[in-house]
Amino acid sequence: MKAFRSMPAPDKTPSRIAGMFDAIAPRYDLLNRVLSAGLDQTWRQRAVRELGLGARPRVVDLCTGTADLAIAAVRVHPDASVVALDFSGAMLRVARAKVSAGDHGARIRLVRADATRIPLAESVYDAATIGFGIRNVAEPNLALAELQRVLKPGGRLAILEFGQPRIPGIRTLYSWYFRYLLPAIGKLVSHHESAYSYLPASVGTFPPPAEFARTIEIHGFVNVRAVPLTFGIVYLYIGSKGFQKVPEGSRGF
Ligand SMILES: C[S@@+](CC[C@H](N)C(=O)[O-])C[C@H]1O[C@@H](n2cnc3c(N)ncnc32)[C@H](O)[C@@H]1O
């Protein structure tokens, strides 16, 4: 069986990505629950808990989509305030409905913005999160630099992203599921031709955990760890903004 990484890199033009998420927004949450067998919410909760936040934390959730990670943050920390950003209007509409249904309006502010140009002041936030979003960003270095900018020194970072299981038998089984069954179910339920084949293609061309952890470090984060969740189907990247200034030109872009 072909390894994921042999797949061609998908087109991540921002207008294409935003349009794709606009189209699948109404079925996005349902498909997340079905395709992950309900595990996706436990991954988000774990990410929030690993932040180890204190009282009244100020959190930025980038690529918030339908706001599940932002909502997980205020459930774990009812005194948190979260700015949740995304560039897909339709995903944000679903998010807005969920935020008001859950009575989180006073805690979660939804903002339409590109992850590479965050309209927030620098060194203000205690934590930043991205759930299954960074892989979709055309210029992830710019998004990481933006998070580094808006976090306070010592501020915490948690990024969830798909990976590939390390145990050989599980890897083969999961690879088959991810490359063939998942896109078929995704297409059937979302009625979108390509969004759920884009998913394995984008995961397949995402850097391996050690490489992505190193990229995060290059952006001035310290104590960065890549923690495998559920056999490595998902990785949780955890770190903190360092106290030293990142020298210009050292970020690799
Ligand atoms: C797979 S969804 C993840 C949503 C949510 N964080 C979650 O945990 O389910 C990816 C989201 O990233 C958003 N996105 C991708 N690139 C972006 C960018 N450059 N700026 C803002 N949002 C972006 C998409 O619109 C989409 O809502």
The ligand as a MOL file (V3000), in Angstrom:
LIG
                    3D

  0  0  0     0  0            999 V3000
M  V30 BEGIN CTAB
M  V30 COUNTS 27 29 0 0 0
M  V30 BEGIN ATOM
M  V30 1 C -10.6580 21.1690 9.1910 0
M  V30 2 S -11.3720 22.6930 9.6920 0 CHG=1
M  V30 3 C -11.0370 22.7320 11.4160 0
M  V30 4 C -12.1030 23.4380 12.2110 0
M  V30 5 C -11.9800 23.3540 13.7300 0
M  V30 6 N -10.7750 23.9820 14.2300 0
M  V30 7 C -12.0840 21.9490 14.2480 0
M  V30 8 O -11.3700 21.5990 15.1910 0
M  V30 9 O -12.9380 21.2040 13.7640 0 CHG=-1
M  V30 10 C -10.2060 23.8410 9.0630 0
M  V30 11 C -10.6770 25.2810 9.1330 0
M  V30 12 O -9.5560 26.1260 8.8330 0
M  V30 13 C -10.0300 27.2450 8.1230 0
M  V30 14 N -8.8880 27.8440 7.4290 0
M  V30 15 C -8.0250 27.2550 6.5720 0
M  V30 16 N -7.0930 28.1260 6.1530 0
M  V30 17 C -7.3640 29.2990 6.7820 0
M  V30 18 C -6.7660 30.5780 6.7760 0
M  V30 19 N -5.6770 30.8390 6.0280 0
M  V30 20 N -7.2940 31.5430 7.5430 0
M  V30 21 C -8.4000 31.3060 8.2990 0
M  V30 22 N -9.0300 30.1170 8.3420 0
M  V30 23 C -8.5160 29.1190 7.5890 0
M  V30 24 C -11.1140 26.6880 7.2160 0
M  V30 25 O -12.0030 27.6740 6.7680 0
M  V30 26 C -11.7700 25.6600 8.1450 0
M  V30 27 O -12.8630 26.2030 8.8270 0
M  V30 END ATOM
M  V30 BEGIN BOND
M  V30 1 1 1 2
M  V30 2 1 2 3
M  V30 3 1 2 10
M  V30 4 1 3 4
M  V30 5 1 4 5
M  V30 6 1 5 6
M  V30 7 1 5 7
M  V30 8 2 7 8
M  V30 9 1 7 9
M  V30 10 1 10 11
M  V30 11 1 11 12
M  V30 12 1 11 26
M  V30 13 1 12 13
M  V30 14 1 13 14
M  V30 15 1 13 24
M  V30 16 1 14 15
M  V30 17 1 14 23
M  V30 18 2 15 16
M  V30 19 1 16 17
M  V30 20 1 17 18
M  V30 21 2 17 23
M  V30 22 1 18 19
M  V30 23 2 18 20
M  V30 24 1 20 21
M  V30 25 2 21 22
M  V30 26 1 22 23
M  V30 27 1 24 25
M  V30 28 1 24 26
M  V30 29 1 26 27
M  V30 END BOND
M  V30 END CTAB
M  END
